[in-house]
Amino acid sequence: MGATLAPKVEIYTLLVCAHHKPEIFDSLDMSINMMAGKSNLCAADPTVQAAVARLSAAMSLCMGVLGILTTGYWGSFSDRHGRTSVMGITVIGLLVTDAAFILVYFFSRRLPGGYWFLLIGPLLEGSLGGTTSAIAAMHAYMTDTTTTATRSRALSLSLGFLFIGFAIGPTLGGLLIRLTQQTITVFYVATISHFIYSCMVWFVVPESLSKNQKELARGRYLQQIAEARLQVLQSNRTAAILLEVKRIFGFLSPLAIFAPVKSKRARSPLKKATRDWNLILIAISYGCTLSVMGSYTFKFQYAAATFGWTSETMGYWLTLAGAARAVTLTLILPLAIKLFKKKPTPSTSEQESLLGHTGTSRSRSRPHSHSPSRLSEPDSSSFDLGIARASLVVEVFAHGCMGLATHSIPFLLFGMLGSLGSGFSPAVQSVTVELYSHRGGDESGKLFGALSVIQALSSQILGPAVYGLVYMKTVATAPRTIFFISVSSVLISLISISFVRLPRSEPRPSVDLEADTDSGGLQHTAEETLINDDVDDEDGALGEGSRK
């Protein structure tokens, strides 16, 4: 995926240019290798740029809207029919997208709709769940096949491999283009890789759910359907319509978790309890920041038009940015946590219910332990909130400087600087968990599901739509506008999170999230970036002792 990000923009530009500016080409055959000068002419043309932005936004919207509408269904489907079934279904859409892309590249003038035939891929891929459902199924698979003590390590390892791929992929794609002198070659390799992955999922990877687990899930699903139908039959016409509307917009129901509630405690007995707006402020901040992801495609267009960057050059830039992000998450952020974050102290409470009930609920006093669920961290959220705010300040500065840069070197350096703001996401998730648990919430899976909905809405639907529209309208006169829209979005995020007020510290245990990370959303908190092997080993030894 990382290897095809920049080449996709170049192919889109050539396809659109062949339709709107055919005089630039010496031949009608799109399969030939385009000279760098002619490719730059296409990238610098405002009409072509606006059309490319329109195409990119349409493809992102098709994928995002259908993905968010179907993710819930495919997530439930994986419980009833298995994780590998969903992974195998979603990869079909990916293969169709690859095939449609190569087909349009060679035969765009003969296909109905021309380059708009590319929409076939996102429409089918989104209907089959898309990337969101695939990642959710993978996370659920890892949850099924790991224990509480090893789950966070497995998820963090998965995230690490993801960043390695995003760092290495663009450079490999650039080298492949240089060797073959054909941009389309990258997509041949990507299609072969996706086909190998699909064969692994279809024929090699074992299913993580047992037959009994799937039968129980199917039974619960049928019971829920029966109860819903009975409720509709017992309701009047108006109530039935309202229930149907509620069902249609059910994918937004997780967002209710962020609604403001009355505080449990007032600072003075003479004052009325106020409403707690912290979670909704966090949601606004999180959504505004992630919406910037929808601008990446259009910023690639800007770089190609302004600095004459080719797919190869942008691939190297993406590698540097990905490496900076990986260094931030794996070295800088963990080192900052280790050096500046106050060490947790053992909690006074030593009572804990046993995991894995065998029929009756039992609890047993266990020996003293320093596992994450038994440590009191009074200043943890304050530190994480500080990281989130500092990350946003870095992003505001980086996006603003990228928009003002008139040379490619400063543009590249400030793009790498913006990667240092990647600590926002894990830090703000950690703060969100603390605020949610302070309200009395204990369903962290539901919380992460709500964060996933915000991510999909902001980065796959609203972000591409807003940035695509802005770039289409300003590309001929002020193409740098998208950078200042990014600055405005991150500023709104910074202002929102600045109003977050943490509750007063209380000597209570922190919430253990490892057992609840099977929601298929964003499961990585700031502490999960740096896994403490000693804690895992001690927890494993303690678990063996309790079983004995």
C-alpha positions in Angstrom: 0.0 0.0 0.0 2.8 2.4 0.9 4.5 1.8 -2.4 1.5 2.8 -4.5 0.5 6.0 -2.7 2.6 8.4 -4.9 2.4 6.4 -8.2 -1.4 6.5 -7.9 -1.4 10.3 -8.1 0.8 10.2 -11.1 -1.3 7.7 -12.9 -4.5 9.6 -12.1 -2.8 12.8 -13.5 -1.9 11.0 -16.7 -5.3 9.5 -17.2 -7.1 12.8 -16.6 -4.6 14.7 -18.8 -5.1 12.3 -21.7 -8.8 13.1 -21.5 -8.8 16.9 -20.9 -5.5 17.8 -22.6 -4.9 15.3 -25.4 -2.7 17.7 -27.3 0.1 17.1 -24.7 0.6 13.5 -25.9 2.1 12.3 -29.1 0.2 9.1 -29.0 -3.2 7.9 -27.8 -1.6 4.8 -26.2 -1.5 5.3 -22.5 0.7 2.2 -22.0 3.9 4.0 -23.2 6.3 5.6 -20.8 5.7 9.3 -20.6 8.6 11.7 -20.7 9.2 13.7 -17.6 8.6 17.0 -19.2 5.2 16.1 -20.5 4.3 14.5 -17.2 5.2 17.8 -15.4 3.1 19.7 -17.9 0.1 17.6 -16.9 0.8 18.0 -13.2 1.1 21.8 -13.5 -2.1 22.3 -15.4 -4.9 23.7 -13.2 -7.7 22.0 -15.1 -6.0 18.7 -14.8 -5.3 19.2 -11.2 -8.9 20.1 -10.4 -10.1 17.0 -12.3 -7.6 14.7 -10.4 -8.8 16.2 -7.1 -12.4 15.5 -8.0 -11.5 11.9 -9.0 -9.5 11.3 -5.8 -12.2 12.7 -3.6 -14.9 10.7 -5.3 -13.0 7.4 -4.8 -12.3 8.2 -1.2 -15.9 9.1 -0.5 -17.2 5.9 -2.1 -14.8 3.7 -0.1 -15.4 5.7 3.1 -19.2 5.9 3.1 -19.7 2.2 2.1 -17.0 1.1 4.5 -18.5 2.8 7.5 -22.0 1.6 6.6 -20.9 -2.1 6.3 -18.1 -2.4 8.9 -20.6 -3.2 11.7 -22.2 -5.9 9.6 -18.9 -7.5 8.6 -17.7 -7.4 12.2 -20.8 -9.3 13.3 -20.4 -11.6 10.3 -16.9 -12.5 11.5 -18.3 -13.6 14.9 -20.8 -15.9 13.2 -18.7 -17.3 10.3 -15.1 -16.8 11.3 -12.3 -14.1 11.0 -10.6 -15.7 8.0 -14.0 -15.6 6.1 -14.2 -11.8 6.4 -10.5 -11.4 5.6 -11.0 -13.5 2.5 -14.1 -11.6 1.5 -12.5 -8.1 1.9 -9.4 -9.1 -0.2 -11.8 -9.8 -3.1 -12.6 -6.1 -3.3 -8.9 -5.3 -3.1 -8.1 -7.6 -6.1 -11.0 -6.1 -8.1 -9.6 -2.6 -7.4 -6.2 -3.6 -8.6 -7.6 -5.2 -11.8 -9.8 -2.2 -12.5 -6.8 0.1 -12.1 -4.6 -1.8 -14.6 -7.6 -2.1 -17.0 -8.3 1.6 -17.0 -4.6 2.4 -17.4 -4.5 0.5 -20.7 -8.0 1.0 -22.0 -9.4 4.2 -20.5 -10.6 5.5 -23.9 -12.6 2.3 -24.6 -14.3 1.8 -21.2 -17.6 3.4 -20.3 -17.0 6.6 -18.4 -13.3 6.7 -19.2 -11.1 7.1 -16.2 -14.3 7.3 -14.0 -14.5 3.5 -14.5 -11.9 3.4 -11.6 -14.9 3.9 -9.2 -15.8 0.3 -9.7 -13.0 -0.8 -7.4 -13.8 1.5 -4.4 -17.6 0.8 -4.8 -17.1 -3.0 -4.6 -14.3 -2.8 -2.0 -16.3 -0.6 0.3 -19.4 -2.8 -0.1 -17.2 -5.8 1.0 -16.0 -3.9 4.1 -12.9 -2.3 2.8 -9.7 -1.7 4.8 -11.7 -0.9 8.0 -13.3 -4.4 8.1 -10.1 -6.1 7.2 -8.2 -4.5 10.0 -11.0 -5.2 12.4 -11.0 -8.9 11.5 -7.2 -9.0 11.9 -7.3 -7.5 15.3 -10.1 -9.8 16.3 -8.0 -12.7 15.1 -5.0 -11.6 17.2 -7.3 -11.2 20.2 -8.7 -14.8 19.7 -5.2 -16.3 19.5 -3.5 -14.4 22.4 -3.8 -14.2 26.1 -4.2 -11.1 28.2 -0.5 -11.1 29.0 0.6 -11.3 25.4 -2.1 -9.4 23.6 -0.6 -5.9 23.8 2.7 -7.2 22.7 1.2 -8.9 19.6 -0.8 -5.8 18.7 2.2 -3.5 19.1 4.3 -5.9 17.0 1.6 -5.7 14.3 1.7 -1.9 14.4 5.5 -2.0 14.2 5.4 -4.1 11.0 2.8 -1.7 9.6 5.1 1.3 10.0 8.1 -0.7 8.7 6.0 -1.4 5.5 5.0 2.3 5.1 8.7 3.3 5.6 10.2 0.8 3.2 7.4 0.5 0.6 7.7 4.0 -1.1 11.4 3.6 -1.6 11.0 0.1 -3.1 8.4 1.5 -5.4 10.7 4.4 -6.4 13.6 2.0 -7.1 11.2 -0.2 -9.2 10.1 2.8 -11.3 13.7 3.8 -11.8 14.7 0.3 -12.9 11.8 -0.3 -15.3 11.0 3.2 -16.4 7.3 2.3 -16.0 5.1 3.6 -13.2 2.6 0.9 -13.8 5.1 -1.7 -12.8 4.6 -0.9 -9.1 0.9 -1.9 -9.5 1.9 -5.2 -11.1 4.0 -6.0 -8.0 1.3 -4.8 -5.7 -1.4 -7.0 -7.4 0.9 -10.1 -7.1 1.5 -9.3 -3.4 -2.3 -9.0 -2.8 -2.9 -12.3 -4.6 -0.3 -14.1 -2.5 -1.9 -12.6 0.6 -5.4 -13.7 -0.5 -4.1 -17.3 -1.2 -2.7 -17.3 2.3 -6.0 -16.2 3.8 -8.1 -18.6 1.7 -6.0 -21.8 2.0 -3.3 -21.5 4.7 -4.3 -19.3 7.7 -6.3 -21.4 10.2 -9.5 -20.1 11.7 -9.3 -18.7 15.2 -12.9 -19.4 16.3 -14.1 -22.8 17.1 -17.3 -24.3 15.6 -19.1 -23.9 19.0 -18.1 -20.2 19.3 -19.5 -19.5 15.8 -22.7 -21.4 16.5 -23.3 -19.4 19.8 -22.7 -16.2 17.9 -25.2 -17.2 15.2 -27.8 -18.1 17.9 -27.4 -14.7 19.6 -27.7 -13.0 16.2 -31.0 -14.8 15.3 -32.3 -14.0 18.8 -31.6 -10.3 18.3 -33.3 -10.3 14.9 -36.4 -12.0 16.4 -36.6 -9.5 19.2 -36.2 -6.6 16.8 -39.0 -7.9 14.6 -41.3 -8.4 17.6 -40.6 -4.9 18.7 -41.6 -3.6 15.3 -44.8 -5.6 15.2 -45.8 -4.4 18.7 -45.2 -0.7 17.8 -47.5 1.7 16.0 -46.7 3.1 12.5 -44.9 6.1 13.8 -42.8 4.1 16.3 -42.0 1.6 13.6 -40.7 4.3 11.3 -38.5 5.7 14.1 -37.2 2.3 14.8 -36.3 1.8 11.1 -34.5 5.2 11.0 -32.6 4.3 14.2 -31.6 1.0 12.6 -30.4 2.8 9.4 -28.2 5.2 11.4 -27.2 2.5 13.9 -23.5 2.8 12.8 -23.5 6.2 14.5 -24.9 4.9 17.8 -21.4 4.4 19.4 -20.9 8.2 19.3 -23.4 8.5 22.1 -20.6 7.5 24.5 -19.1 11.0 24.1 -22.3 12.9 25.1 -21.9 15.2 28.1 -23.1 13.9 31.5 -23.6 15.5 34.9 -20.5 15.3 37.0 -20.8 12.9 39.9 -19.2 15.2 42.4 -19.5 19.0 42.8 -16.5 20.9 44.2 -18.7 22.4 46.9 -21.9 21.0 48.4 -23.5 24.4 47.8 -22.9 24.2 44.0 -24.9 22.2 41.6 -23.2 19.4 39.7 -22.0 20.6 36.3 -21.9 18.7 33.0 -18.7 16.9 32.0 -17.9 18.0 28.5 -14.4 16.4 28.4 -15.1 13.4 26.2 -17.0 15.4 23.6 -14.1 17.9 23.5 -11.7 15.0 23.0 -13.9 13.6 20.2 -13.8 17.0 18.4 -10.1 17.3 18.8 -9.5 13.7 17.6 -11.7 14.1 14.6 -10.3 17.4 13.5 -6.7 16.1 13.7 -7.5 12.9 11.8 -9.3 14.8 9.1 -5.9 16.1 7.9 -5.3 12.6 6.6 -7.8 13.3 3.9 -5.5 16.0 2.5 -2.5 13.7 1.7 -3.5 12.9 -1.9 -4.0 16.6 -2.7 -0.7 17.5 -1.1 1.0 15.0 -3.4 -0.6 16.8 -6.3 0.7 20.1 -5.0 4.3 18.8 -4.6 4.2 17.3 -8.1 2.9 20.6 -9.6 5.0 23.0 -7.5 8.4 21.2 -7.3 8.1 18.9 -10.3 8.3 15.8 -8.1 7.9 12.4 -9.8 6.5 9.3 -8.2 10.0 8.2 -7.4 10.8 11.5 -5.6 7.6 11.4 -3.6 8.3 7.8 -2.7 11.6 8.8 -1.1 9.8 11.6 0.7 7.2 9.2 2.1 9.9 6.9 3.3 11.7 9.7 5.2 8.4 10.8 6.7 7.4 7.2 7.6 10.9 6.6 9.2 10.5 9.8 11.2 7.1 8.7 12.4 8.4 5.2 13.3 11.4 6.8 15.2 8.9 9.0 17.1 6.7 6.2 18.1 9.3 3.6 18.9 12.2 5.7 20.3 11.4 9.3 21.1 8.0 8.9 22.7 8.9 5.8 24.8 12.1 7.5 25.9 10.1 10.6 27.0 7.7 8.4 28.9 10.5 6.6 30.6 12.4 9.8 31.6 9.7 12.3 32.4 6.6 10.3 33.4 6.3 9.5 37.1 6.6 5.9 37.9 3.4 4.1 39.0 3.1 3.0 42.6 1.4 -0.2 43.8 -2.3 0.1 44.5 -3.6 -0.5 48.0 -6.3 -2.8 46.7 -5.3 -6.3 46.2 -8.6 -8.0 45.5 -9.2 -9.0 42.0 -11.7 -11.4 40.4 -10.3 -14.4 38.6 -10.3 -14.4 34.8 -12.0 -17.3 33.0 -15.0 -18.2 35.2 -15.9 -21.9 35.2 -19.5 -21.6 36.1 -19.7 -19.5 39.3 -18.2 -16.1 39.9 -15.3 -16.3 42.4 -12.7 -13.9 43.6 -9.5 -14.6 45.5 -6.9 -12.5 47.2 -3.7 -12.7 45.2 -0.1 -11.9 46.1 1.3 -8.5 45.6 2.0 -7.7 41.9 3.0 -4.7 39.8 0.9 -5.6 36.8 -0.6 -2.6 34.9 -4.0 -3.2 36.3 -2.7 -3.0 39.9 -0.8 0.2 39.7 -1.9 3.7 40.7 -0.8 6.4 38.2 -2.1 9.7 39.6 -0.2 12.0 37.1 -0.3 9.7 34.1 -3.2 11.4 32.3 -1.7 14.9 32.9 1.5 13.7 31.2 -0.4 12.1 28.2 -2.5 15.3 27.8 0.7 17.3 27.7 2.1 15.0 24.9 -1.1 15.4 22.9 -1.1 19.2 23.2 2.6 19.4 22.3 2.1 17.1 19.3 -0.6 19.4 18.0 1.6 22.5 18.4 4.3 20.7 16.3 1.7 19.9 13.6 0.4 23.5 13.4 3.9 24.7 12.9 4.8 22.1 10.4 1.7 22.5 8.2 2.0 26.2 8.2 5.7 26.1 7.2 5.0 23.6 4.4 2.4 26.0 3.0 4.9 28.8 3.0 7.9 26.8 1.7 9.0 27.9 -1.8 11.7 25.3 -2.2 11.5 21.5 -2.1 14.1 21.0 0.6 12.3 23.1 3.3 9.0 21.4 2.2 10.6 18.0 2.8 12.1 18.9 6.1 8.9 20.4 7.5 7.0 17.4 6.3 9.3 15.2 8.4 8.9 17.6 11.3 5.1 17.1 11.1 5.7 13.4 11.7 6.9 14.2 15.2 3.3 15.0 16.0 2.3 11.3 15.6 2.4 11.0 19.4 -1.0 12.7 19.5 -3.1 9.6 18.7 -1.8 7.2 21.4 -1.6 10.0 24.0 -5.2 11.2 23.4 -6.5 7.6 23.5 -4.9 7.1 26.9 -6.5 10.3 28.2 -9.8 9.3 26.8 -9.7 6.0 28.6 -9.0 7.7 31.9 -11.8 10.2 31.4 -14.2 7.4 30.5 -13.3 5.3 33.5 -13.7 8.3 35.8 -17.3 8.5 34.6 -17.8 5.0 35.7 -17.5 3.4 32.3 -16.0 -0.1 32.0 -16.8 -1.0 28.4 -13.5 0.0 26.8 -14.4 -2.0 23.7 -17.3 0.3 23.1 -15.1 3.3 23.7 -12.5 2.1 21.1 -15.4 1.3 18.7 -16.6 4.9 19.0 -13.1 6.2 18.3 -13.0 4.0 15.2 -16.2 5.6 13.9 -14.7 9.1 14.4 -11.6 8.0 12.5 -13.6 6.6 9.6 -15.9 9.7 9.4 -13.1 12.2 9.6 -10.3 10.6 7.6 -12.2 8.7 5.0 -15.4 10.8 4.4 -15.3 14.4 5.7 -11.6 15.0 5.2 -11.3 14.0 1.5 -14.5 15.8 0.7 -13.5 19.1 2.3 -9.9 19.1 1.1 -10.9 17.9 -2.4 -13.4 20.7 -2.8 -11.0 23.3 -1.5 -8.2 22.1 -3.8 -10.5 22.1 -6.8 -11.6 25.6 -6.2 -8.2 27.1 -5.4 -5.7 25.1 -7.5 -5.6 27.7 -10.2 -5.2 30.7 -8.0 -4.0 29.7 -4.5 -3.0 26.0 -4.3 -1.4 26.4 -0.9 -4.8 27.0 0.7 -5.1 23.3 1.7 -2.1 23.7 4.0 -3.7 26.5 5.8 -7.0 24.6 6.0 -4.9 21.9 7.7 -3.5 24.5 10.1 -7.1 25.7 10.9 -8.2 22.1 11.5 -5.3 21.3 13.9 -5.8 24.7 15.6 -9.5 23.8 16.3 -8.2 20.5 17.7 -5.7 22.2 19.9 -8.3 24.7 21.2 -10.7 21.9 22.0 -8.2 19.8 23.9 -7.0 22.9 25.7 -10.5 23.1 27.4 -10.2 19.5 28.7 -9.9 19.4 32.5 -8.7 16.2 34.1 -10.5 15.1 37.3 -8.6 15.4 40.6 -6.2 12.5 41.1 -7.5 9.7 43.3 -5.6 6.6 44.6 -7.4 4.1 42.5 -6.2 1.4 40.1 -5.8 2.1 36.5 -8.1 0.4 34.0 -6.7 -2.7 32.3 -7.6 -2.5 28.6 -5.9 -5.5 27.3 -8.9 -7.8 27.7 -11.1 -5.3 25.8 -9.1 -4.5 22.7 -11.1 -6.9 20.4 -13.3 -4.1 19.1 -11.4 -3.9 15.8 -10.7 -0.2 16.2 -7.8 1.8 17.5 -6.4 -0.3 20.3 -3.0 1.3 20.9 -2.5 3.5 23.9 0.6 5.5 24.5 1.9 2.9 27.0 1.4 0.1 24.5 4.0 1.7 22.2 6.7 0.6 24.8 6.0 -2.9 26.0 7.6 -3.8 29.4 8.8 -7.3 29.1 9.3 -7.6 32.8 5.7 -6.9 33.5 4.6 -9.5 31.0 6.9 -12.1 32.4 5.8 -11.4 36.0 2.1 -11.6 34.9 2.7 -14.9 33.2 4.4 -16.3 36.2 1.6 -15.1 38.5 -1.0 -16.7 36.2 0.8 -20.0 36.4 1.0 -19.7 40.2 -2.7 -19.1 40.6 -3.6 -22.1 38.4 -1.4 -24.3 40.6 
